[in-house]
Amino acid sequence: MEVAGRIYDQLFKRRLPDQVQKRIADELQNERKHYWRRVVRIAGLLHDIGHLPFSHGAEKALLPDGWDHERLTAAMIKSSEIAGILKEDRPPIEPEDVIDVAWDARERAKANPALSLSPWKTLLNEIVCGDTFGADRVDYLLRDSLHAGVVYGRFDPDRLISGLTVVIDPKDGEIAIGLDLGAIHAAEALLLARYFMYTQVYFHDVRRAYDLHLKEFLQGWVPGGRFSADWRDLLQVTDHEVLAAVRKAASDVKNELHEQAARILARRHFRTVYELVSTHKRKHPTILKELIQAAESEFDARNIRSDNYGPKSELNDFLVQMDDGGIESSLQV
């Protein structure tokens, strides 16, 4: 919420280029500008309330098809007491406006392909959910770095935010968030922080092993192996209920989930025996498949897990405002 508000203030506190100003002049009137600032901050606050216990761990395997935490977030904003709180505020805030800003537009398109946000809402959505400079990304890298006790995810958010500006994308003529050339090093630090956090923390083999153990425990513990898509049911299950269930199962050798729970609590996680590297794959394209089959044959398939979880391909192509006022791709800069 704090980061989203600061980005909003940075983007609209100064005089915008004339071609930008003309397109969003109505929204920049004092009353409207203040309204949308509140929407952006509340969208940042509520952005992830639909997460399952333990956040992203095995979300795809544990929710009904077509559902993710952002869709659950939207349902909670729209249908819970949150909607009434927003509407009763003075002046009132439309819950649908908050959803439009809080739900990543590309992910939302999968659930509702017919939806089309206005250029203004697309810009605000980018403040919270943007791939490169979104408040969610800026916040979680710094937060995860702090709580994991590592230095990998650190960068200068103040310098980064101070360099953000609204520009016209020369490719399609749409308004978008760009970066002043002077803040390019802060952006590079953000990208490196993200790279290091993924390689050193998020994709760490032991951390991934615990995701697998947790997923298997939850699939056995949750009725039917999947959580409900009804947010009312999900509110009853937090990290605490899951940890209590894990502890109960781990203490009872007769519990059908004892083994999965004991692996989590007693640190008896599966160890890595092989991790695919590109040089091996070039020499022997089927090496991973063959090693899995050999291990399953030797040690029983119940004792072997294979995990394939790579980072999404990202160009990190954002707009840079040059000193002469021109707009260039970061890939060129």
PyMOL commands that set and color helices and strands:
alter all, ss='L'
color gray80, all
select helices_A, chain A and resi 2-12+18-24+26-28+30-46+59-62+69-79+81-88+95-102+105-111+119-129+135-148+157-162+181-202+205-221+223-225+231-234+239-250+258-265+278-283+287-299+301-303
alter helices_A, ss='H'
color red, helices_A
select strands_A, chain A and resi 164-168+175-180+319-321+327-329
alter strands_A, ss='S'
color yellow, strands_A
deselect
rebuild
show_as cartoon
